[in-house]
Amino acid sequence: MDQGNCSSLTEFILVGITNNSRVKVKLFKLFLLTYLINLLGNLAMIILIRMDSQIHILIYSFLSHLSFCDLCYSKAVGPNMLVDIFGKDKSIPFLGCALQFFIACIFVDSECILLVVMAFNLYKAINKPLLYIVHVSSRLCSLLVAGVYLVGLADALIHTMLAFHLCFCGSNEIYHFFCNIPPILLLSCSETQINELTIFTIFGFIELSTILGVLGSYCYIILAILKICTAEGRFKAFPTCTSHLTAVAIFQGTVLFMYFWPSTSYSLEQDKMTSCFIPW
């Protein structure tokens, strides 16, 4: 592709979810309520864990980081989306679009990996609770959390640099409510095979390894629960596992649907609707 034919694109236009005025009102109310619940709930969770000495222990440390990832992702996507529902000017600067995706990608990846770390942490807590502090030290927790954010940062940097160095010489309308890579690639008049291969390779590796990690951890968790002698002990363990598995299923399922849908049957409308299921 001759880079000289590329226009100097300075902004994108976010089309949004719908143009139906009646649907817009309902969606605005629903998304505003969801955003406020997400914002206040995660803030309360972080503050409670950090301030209450009774629960500020290692087993809750990962939960606070999970809330932090949810909070940061929602801040990157939610406010702009709510404004654009009724806003006449739905433009977003080129660099602002890149920054929005970059932040969103960091914390989506981090949350994905954190769910696996939490599964491992849950197994250690259930299997031998009295030796939990011995096996899971504060230093190990810090290293795991640092690794989670570093992977998210590296992945986001790779995808952002590859996507926003493409040539855009046609429409600047992104058929989405935030700057997501698949609809942006459709606007490019450059070859996007490298981008698609990178998405499939890196996201595929992260998704496959995290799913296998969660499944492997839960095999050991189930065995550990079955070894608990009392019915009361088993009853206490199952609700925690159920809530974690529900979060994993919704989050991982949404990411898989968004980024690994066959290109021959890929639909921007499906991509937009699926994106709403990621906690924002």
N, C-alpha and C positions, 0 to 999 in steps of 0.2 A: 504494500500500500504506500503510495506517495504521500509522505507527511505534509508536503506542500499544499495538498488539496484540502487539508483539515482547516476548519474554521476555528477561531479562538473563542471557544465556548466559555462563557462567564457564569452561566446559571442553568439550572434545570427547573422544570415545572412539574410539581407533584400532582398528578391527576386526582388522587384521593380514592376513597372507597366507592362512592356513588354520587350521582348528580340528582337523584330523586330528593326533593326538598322535604317530603314527609319522612322518608327513611333517615335523612340527615338528622332530624330532630331526635328521633328515637336512638340513633347510634350515638349522637353526642351525649345524651343523658346516660346511656349505658356505659360508654367509654370513660366519661368523666367520673362516674361512680366507681368504676373498676380502677381507674388511675388513682383516685383518692384513697381507696381501700388499700391498694398496693403500696402507695407512698406512706401512709400513716402506719399501716401494719408492719412494714419492713423497718421503718424508723423506730417504732415501739419495740420491735424485737431486738434490734441492735442495741438500743439504749438500755433495755432491761438486762440483757446478757452482760453488757459491759459495766453496768453500775451495781448490780446485785451480787454481792460476794458469795451468796449461797449457790448461785448457778453459773458464776464466772469460772467454769472449769473446762478442761480440754474437750469433754464430750459435747459441749455446746459451742465451742469455738468455730467449728465448720459451719454450724447453722447461722451464726452471725455473718460469716463471709458469704453464705448463700443469699441471705437477705440483702447484703450490700450489692451483690451482683444484680439481683432483681431491681434494686433501687436505681442503680446506675443505668441499666438498660432502659427502664421506664422513663427516666429523665431524658435520655437521649432521643427517644421516639415519641413518647406520649404528648408533651406540650405542643410540639410542632404539628402533630396529627390533629389534635383538638382544635387548634387555631385554623387549620386548613379546611376543616369541615364546612365552616361558614365563610372563611376568608375569601376575598376576591383575588388577592394577590397570593398565589400559591407557589411562587418562585422560591428557590433556595440557591444560594451562591454555590459555585462549583466546589470551592474549598470547604464550604459548610456541609455540602453533601458528602464529601470524602470524610470529613471529620465525624459526621453522624454515623456513617457506616463503620468507621474505624472503632469508635467507642462501643457501638452495639455489638460488633464482632468480638471484641475483647471479652465482654462480659457474657455473651452467649457461650463462647468456647469455655470460659472459666467456669460457668455454672454447669456445663456439660461434664467437665472433668471433676468438679467438686462433688457431684452426685455419686461418682464412683468412689472417691475418697471417703465420703460419708458412709457408703455401704461397707467399706473395709473397717471404718471406725465403729460402725454398728456391730459388726461381727466381733471385734475385740471386746466391746462393752458387754455383749451378751454371753460370749463364750467363757471368759474368765474375768468377771467384773472386779474381783478383789485384786487382780494383777494388772488391771487396765492402765493405771498410772505408770507401772513399770514398763509395759510394752509400748505404750503411746506417750512418749515424753513431750514436753513443751517444745523442745528443740526439733523433734520430728514433725510436730504439727506445723511449726514455722517453716520448715523446709518444704513440706508438702504444699502449703498455701503459696509460698513463693514460686514453687514450680508450676502450680496451677495458673497463676497470673502471668508468668513468663511465657508459657505455651500460648495462652490467649493473646498476649501482646505480639508475639512473633507471627502467629497465624494471621492476625488482623493486619499487621504491617505488610505481609506478603500480598494478601488479597487486595488491599487498598492501593498499593503501588502498582500492581499489575492492571487493575481495573481503571484507575484514573489516569493512567498514562496511555490509554487507548486513544484512537482518533475518533472524534465525534463531528460528523459533517452533515447530519440530517436533522431530524426532529430532536428537540431537547425535552420532550414530555415523558416523564417516567410514569408508567402506568402502575403506580403503587402509592401507598401513603407514607412511605419513608424510603430512604436511599438504600435499596437492596441490590445485591450484585446481579442476579439473573435478569431483571428488567433493564438494568443499566447496560448489560452486555448486548441486549437486543438493539440498543440505540447506536452502538458503535459500527463504524464502517471499516474497522480494522479486522484482522483475523483474530478470533477469540478462542481458538482451539487450546492455546496454552493456558488461558484462564479457566476454561472448562476442565481441562486435565488437572490443573492445580486444585480446583475445587473438589473434584472427584477423589484425587489422591489424598490431600491433607484432611479434608472433612471426612472422607471415607475412613481413613486410618483412625481419626479421633473417635468417630461414631462406632466403628467396629470394636476398637479396643475398650471403649467405655461400656458398651453394651455387654461385651464378654466379661469385663471386670465386674459389672453389677451382677450378672447371672452367676458367675463363679462365687462371688461373695455370698450371694443368697443361698447357694447350695450348702455352704458351710454354716450359714446362719440358721437354716432350717434344721440341719443336723444338731446344732448347738441347742436350739429350742427344744427339740425332741428329747434331749438329755436332761432338761430341767425336770426335776422330780415333782414339783408341786404344780397343780393346775393354775394356781394364782400367778405363779412366775411365768408360765406360758402365756397366760392372758395378758399380762403386762407387756410382753415382748411383741406380740402380734400387731397391736395398733400402730406402734412405731414403724414396723416393717411395712404395713399396709400403706401408710401415708407417704413413706419414702418411695415405694414402688409406684404409687399413683403419680407422684411428681416426675419420676423417671419416665414412665410410659407416655405421659402427655408431652413432656419436653422433648424427649428423644424422637417420639413419633412425629411431632411437628417439624423438627429439623430435618429428619429423613425425607418427609414429604416435600419440603421446600427445596432442598438442594439435590435430591437424588431421583426426582421424577424423570422418566424417560423423555428425552428432548422431542421425540415425535409426538408425544401427547401432552407436552407442557402447556399449561394455560396460565396466563397472567391473572385471570380472575380467580382461579383456584389458589394461586400463590398468595394473592392478597387476603383471601378468606382464611387460608391456613396460618398466615402470619399473625392473625388476631389471637391465636391460641397460645403464642409465646407470652409469658407473663410480662406485661409492660405497664 
